Amino acid sequence: MQALRHTGWYKQRLSAQLLSGDHRQQVMAAAALVQLGAEQQLLDALKLNQPEAREVARRALEYLWFNAAGDEAYQLLQAAHQAAEKEDWKQALAILNRLTGTFPKFAEGWNRRAAVHWQMGECAESLADCERTLALNPHHYGAWQGLGICRLQEGDVAEACRCLRAALKIIPHDEATRETLRRCEELRRTYPGRDPRGKTADLI
């Protein structure tokens, strides 16, 4: 039975339960997929036309990402989150510097540091951390969103559109991302071939 749990058949069975079960069954299926490290099945669920199933899958996927480097990394991530909640950006950054230095292959550490750099007005640093996140986890829709916003801040609207489209390939039902992309595309049509740097503030 233990060997059966690691087969593709069993993962597909859990995916079907996530799609068609009641809320309790969906949560149980998502938890089992997390235990199996079944990232692809959870990513596939983000494309479902069922909001509740998508939300359960999103939470499970983020749990998988947050815990990918073990307990110490997770605790540092939580400490940085608590500092950021208090808008103590310097403390949050100090913790995340330690986190990324100790666990350089932990994608979520770089993603969280990108967010803190953004809050501190350090767009170039945020952009670099988004790119580092995506090098480690190309499915990280949050990093694609962040990269799009950074590119928009730089005035590179075409590249911002590309990044937002990449995010929507992973989370096609995310209305906030879709709306930001729509406004970016409108900006490109309004200012073709020009740098609309001074026109992007209201999109961010």
Secondary structure, 3 states (H helix, E strand, C coil): CCCHHHCHHHHHHHHHHHHHCCHHHHHHHHHHHHHCCCHHHHHHHCCCCCHHHHHHHHHHHHHHHHCCCCHHHHHHHHHHHHHHHCCCHHHHHHHHHHHHHHCCCCHHHHHHHHHHHHHCCCHHHHHHHHHHHHHHCCCCHHHHHHHHHHHHHHCCHHHHHHHHHHHHHHCCCCHHHHHHHHHHHHHHHHCCCCCCHHHCHHHC
